[in-house]
Each structure stands twice: as C-alpha cells, then as structure tokens.
Amino acid sequence: MEIGIVRPVDIEQEMKSSYLDYAMSVIVSRALPDVRDGLKPVQRRILYAMDGLGLHHNSPHKKSARIVGEVLGKYHPHGDAPVYEAMVRMAQDFSLRYVLIDGQGNFGSIDNDPPAAMRYTEARLAEIAGEMLGDIDKNTVAFVSNFDDSLKEPSVLPARLPDLLVNGSSGIAVGMATNIPPHNLGEVCDAIAYLIDNPQATTDELMEFIQGPDFPTAAVILGKEGIKNAYATGQGKVVIRAKTDVVSTKGGKRQIIVTELPYQVNKAALVEKIAGLVKGRKIAGIAEVRDESDREGMRLIVELKKEAQPQQVLNNLYKNTIIQSAFFINMVALVKGRPKVINLKEALTCYIDFRHEVITRRSQFELEKARNRAHILEGFRIALDNLEQVIRLIRQSETVDAACANLMTVFSLSQAQAQAILDMPLRRLAGLEREKIAQEYTGVVKDISYLEDLLANPRKILFLIKQDVGELKSKYGDKRRTLISEEEVTEFRQEDLVPHQRVIVTFSSQGFIKRIPASTYRLQRRGGRGVVGMVTREGISVSHILAADTHDNLLLFTVRGRVYCLKCYEIPGDSSRTARGIALVNLLPIDLKDKVTALLAVADFPSNEFLLMATKGGEIKKTSLAEFASIRRSGLIAMGLKNNDELVRARIVTDLDDVILVSQNGRAIKFKVKKLRTASRSSGGVRGIRLTDDCLVGMDTVFPDAYLLTVTERGFGKLTSVGSYPIQQRGGKGIQAHRVSAKTGKIVAARIVSQGEGYLVALSSVGNVECIPLRSVSVQSRKGRGVHIMALAEDDSIVSITTIAEDDSIVSITTIDV
C-alpha cells in the first residue's frame, strides 16, 4: 500500500480480511502454545532473553524491570505489563508444576494478591529452565528475524523438558481456546520411554504411567473416566475437590480443615464465598470460617456448630462453592504452525518427533564441527611432521598470503589448514603439545565415527531421547501431589445436602403443613397451657403432629384410602413455631376434596415389615411395606374402602408384633398381627373391632412391659399396663380402656409407650403445643379417667399427640381429625 494514497475499498471485505489477519496473529503469535516446547511466544522470548543476559540458576538475580526491558526492546514490542505478568506466572509455584523462573520478592499469592512492581522484584532462570534452552547454540532450532529485523530469535526452544504436558498451558484465542493441565514429570518421562519402545501403545497403556493431571496445588481428582476421555480425545472434564479433614476440638465442636485447594482457586475468594452463603442462610451448620495459612502451608478452618453434621456441610460446600470445581481440558496447540486438538498420545509423539529432530540437527552440527576440527588437526600433523621445511618456507615468504599459498602448494593443504598453521602459536611446537594434538585427533575421529553412526541409525537417536528423559526424571522428578480417587463424580441429590435433624411436622385441618426443629419445643410441666405451635385463623385448626428425621419419607394417607409420599426435607423448614406453614397442594397434587387423616414417617422399606392400616369403622389391612417404596407424585391406592368408610390410622408392624385398637368411646382390643393375612395394596380390609355408634381413634403395636397412653379431648391422659389387655380374636367388641365422660371428653389418641421414658407432645386445636415427660403421666387401671396433662380453654381441645424418646428418635405417631 502506498503511503498517503487514499483508495476506496469495500468495508465488508476489509473487515473480513483484517479480522482474519488479527485472528491468525492472536492464534499463532500470542495465545496458543507450540506443541514442541509448550511455550507461547512471550514465554519463549522471556526465557531466551534471560539466557542472553546470563541469568542462569547459578547467577545472581537481576531486576525484573531490566529483564522486561530486554524482552520489550529486542523481541516483544508490546506492553510491559503483559510481559511482566507472563514472567510472574512462570515464577509462581501455585501456577506452574515446575517453575521456570526463580523469583526473589513478592510474586503474588494464591489469594490473588498482586505481585510487587517490577522495579522491586528480581529473577533468574530456574535450574530446570536450562533444560529448555540447552543446545540452542548448536543449530538445533530455526531462528527468525525479530520485529525490526535487527536480531534473530528462536522460533522454538530445543526443550529437552516436555513442558507442554509437565506445566500445561491455558489461553484464549479468537474462536478457540486451550486449557492443558500440568502433569508429573516422572510419569511423563516414563510414558515417553514406553511410547518409544511401543509406538502402537494405546491410551489405556499410557495411562498406566500417566495417572492423570498433577496440579501444583495438589487436591483430589474424582474418578478416572473424565481423565480417560480427555486423554483419548483431547477434550474432557475432570472434577477436583479440596483435601479436607474433619477433626474434633477440645470443646466438643468439630472443624473441617482444608489443606489443599483445586487448581486456580482463589483462597480469599473462597473464604468470602463461604461467609456469604452462611450469612444468606444458604448453608447451615457453619459457625465461623477463618484462614490460618502460613509459610508452613495452607490451613483453612471451617468451624462447625455443635449440631452440624460434617458430611452434609461438606456436600453443601462441594455443590455451592469452588471447594469442588471442574477443570475443562481442551488440548489445543500449534502443530506445524496450525492449531489442532491433540490427545495424549499425539502430544507425546510430537515431543518425541521434535526431540528426534533436535538431536539430529545437533548431531549434524557437531559432526560438521568435528570434521572441520579433524581437517585442521590433519594439517597440524603434516606441519609437525615437516616442521623444519614449514618454518623455512614461511621465513622465505614475503607476505602472509604468500606463505599461505606456498604451504598449500608444497604440502597440498587447504586454505583453512594453511591459515591454521600460520595462526598456531610457537608453544604448540613443543613435544608435549604435539602429543596432545595427536590425542585430540584420535578423539575427534572417534566422535566423527559415533556421530555418523548415530545419524545413520534413527533408533539410536530414540535411545538418546530415552536417556534424556531418564536423566530428567532422576534429576527433577518428584512424588505426585494430586491424589486420584476411585470415587466417580456424581450429582449431589437434595438429601446429600440436607443434614439429619429431628423435626416436628404439623398439619392443619385446612391443609397447611410445616416442619420446625424438635428443639423449638421446650420441656414443660404436666397441666400447663403449652406454647403456641401454630397461629390459627378462623376455620383453621391443627389436626396432626409428627416427630421425624429430615431424611424420612413422609407418607400421607387420605380419607379416601390413597397414600402420597413426600421427603421430610421437602417441607419448607424456615417456618417459625407460630407460622401456619405452606399449603400441601403446593407440594403434592392432592385432590382438594380429599383429606389427609394419617401421617407416617418411614426411613426405608424393608420387605420383612408391613403397613397396617385401620379405618374409622374398625376395619384393618396388612400390606407389605415394600409395595410402598415407589410412590409416584400423584399417589397410590393404599386401601380399598367400602360403605363410605374412612382411612384414619397407619402403622409399621412385623409378624412378631401384637397390635391394639382403641375407639373414641374407650373400647380396646388386642390381637396378634400374624393372624392377619397379607393383602395386596389396593384390596380392602377385614374387621378389626366391632363398633356401635363409635369410631376408631388409635392403633399401635404392643411390646413387653409397655403402657397404653390414652388422651381425651379435654386434656385428660393416663397410662395403663398392656398386661391388663388380654389377647383376643380380632373382630370382637373389645374391653374398656378408658372411662370417658362429658368432663373428660372422648378419646382423641392412644399410644403404646414405655412408662418413664421419653416425652409426650400434645397439640390443641388452637395451635398450642405442650411437651411433658411421660413419667409425669399417672398410671391407672383400665377404668380410670386420667389426670390433666394440658390446661385448655373452653373452646379448645386436644387434637393430636406424638411421643418422642429420650434420644430424640421417634417412638410413635398418632394423628386425629378435628
């Protein structure tokens, strides 16, 4: 293009052409590494400039500003900041697996602290960087002109070190990017040696040596599937998880100690993220997060609350923070000047081919040099064998040129030999020196023979490559840092993130459900009015209360004989004790005309247990619990009903149990479960107790030395020994269990309990909840009316009870409709 001449051009074509030129410049000259030495141009220029300054590993450090100036002025005419940034990264032991630059001063930290200004820091080449530059003066690589044609720079470094795999690389070009993880040097060297001997080796065979990426920050890689995919195709994903330990402190609390983080994770940002999640109540169970890292190593402390479960906290941290992160492998490099996605074998093969070329060029250079030296030494030998004649000939010559010509003519020497003789100092004429020349000649001839044989036998060059990588491994090899776990990556289920916690689930007559921690209800004395457990509105009252674990399956039985399943943790748990909760229809597709009459918490569904169900009319049915293991969202038929009967009770039983049924008028019958036949899930029941103007309100299993707890509408309760109830045939009228009257009201709930163990939680229709020790409830005969367990207002009544054992595990469940 002529300067000063304005020519009209098509802007579309110009944009295409200019952008393509820019894209290729970024791809080839900036962002992607060369497959041969694993370096980007700026990295290569930094190392070459430092080598030119003599900044080897055994030399004094030099100011970084001086080095950056050398790179800018001679080879890289761009900003000083990018050059210094690239130089700093090559000195960071948390960025590179094997640092190429030995920095002195502040070169940044894993907390993303910036390095000191280049005028303060100093640097020199690390010892291993010498392996990148060795033999560069032996015509091993091609040199090209620099930006202003004033100097030559290498197009690639000889790179005895397989840097592409050992230190990896990352960069974003135009339309493509690269992200190659670092690896263990010893493993890579072993794989190279194996591939030289076995050129047809598969990815699986190479993975016997290279287990996977080996990150400078260590941590743990989950599973090998992602590694294998990446090594086979050049693209894949590996999941890295921080190394953590759970320890107990003197105060009984537990801590999660993080000692290793995933690669490229900012520790300070991680601490801030965890603190933000705790503050926003996204993660429960964490009391404090602090960083105790020092020069001895990383130590991040996550202090847990006493009730916290470490594994659930860890699962939440894995899911919601970069304490577990994915590294996306995209092995893109320049192969013969063009970007290409390469797999593991191709990367190793390219290194072997390049080193073969380097050794070949080095051998050719050394052979030519040896031949030239042998030629000169041959001239020396001729001159020494004819020393007197040579001296006389030189003395008789008028000029140096004449002497050179005479030597060439008389002794048939080349110009180089004649000139070398003329340049030879007189001390070389001594007898000892003559012997040294003879010895040197013999050695040079041997070198020539060796180099000619080497160049004639490519397999011998491959043997040299094996020797080189063997020396690299013995000199610089170290132990693997990153552990590769057999645990494969799995998506966290919701229950993996929810801690086990004892909760109280309450359900209102109008279909509102909620859960709150069991610890919310404090222990009270018998006869108190309780605490407010749910604020009720006009027409809304509480009908069920249930103690459970957050991981339990909550089975909800309806009046029409259907059953629905809901994980306990799916019920919103941020409700206050007085909140009414969430409408059940927002969680399950229950027909608004249907009504929940029984709740049951089930941890699992063993085949040797049964679900015993009872109806308001006194019918019962036994069905294998395993038939309820997979309840679809829309529910299943739990029991076939007839004559407008209603399902009111459900209980887990075995064939070894005895069961007792209790009616609201105080009648009870006890019989053996094994006497009941096992029915299919959708079938109807058989008569359990004969009722007249009465209805069933309680069903429970009986165990030795147990007591039957009965509670009435007006807050009266009592315990009766189960020994007072003989075994009967099912279907009878039963015997009296509680003396009911207008004062006591009818029975609303009945439970089998251990006298003196655990607690009774009673729920009133206006939402008050009272928790009292079972030992405070009076033991009476079957005909007793009980004692006050809860004081009630005139318009209030008890609607439901539950019992909780001393260890907060659930003992039983009782529900009743208002």
Secondary structure, DSSP 4 states (H G I P E B T S, - for coil): --TT------HHHHHHHHHHHHHHHHIIIIIS-BTTT---HHHHHHHHHHHHTT--TTS--EEHHHHHHHHHHHT--S-HHHHHHHHHHTT-TTT-SS-SEEEES----TT-PPPPPTTT-EEEE-GGGHHHHTTTTTT-S-EEE-TTSSSEEESS---SS-HHHHT-EEEE-SS-EEEE----HHHHHHHHHHHHH-TT--HHHHTTT--S---TT--EEE-SHHHHHHHHHSEEEEEEE-EEEEEE-TTS-EEEEEEE--TT--HHHHHHHHHHHHHTTSS-SEEEEEE--BTTB--EEEEEPTT--HHHHHHHHHHHSTTEEEEEEE-EEEETTEEEE--HHHHHHHHHHHHHHHHHHHHHHHHHHHHHHHHHHHHHHHHHHTHHHHHHHHHH-SSHHHHHHHHHHHH---HHHHHHHHHS-GGGGSHHHHHHHHHHHHHHHHHHHHHHHHHH-HHHHHHHHHHHHHHHHHHH-----SEEESPPP-PPPHHHHSPP-EEEEEEETTSEEEEEEGGGS----TT---EE-----TT--EEEEEEEETTSEEEEEETTSEEEEEEGGGS-----TT---EEGGGTS---TTS-EEEEEEES---TT-EEEEEETTSEEEEEEGGGGSS--TT-EE--B--TT--EEEEEEE-TT-EEEEEETTSEEEEEEGGGSPB--TTSB-EESS--SS--EEEEEEE-TT-EEEEEETTSEEEEEEGGGS-B--TTS--EE-----TTT--EEEEEEE-TTSSEEEEEETTSEEEEEEGGGSPB--TT---EESS---TT--EEEEEEE-TTS-EEEE-B---
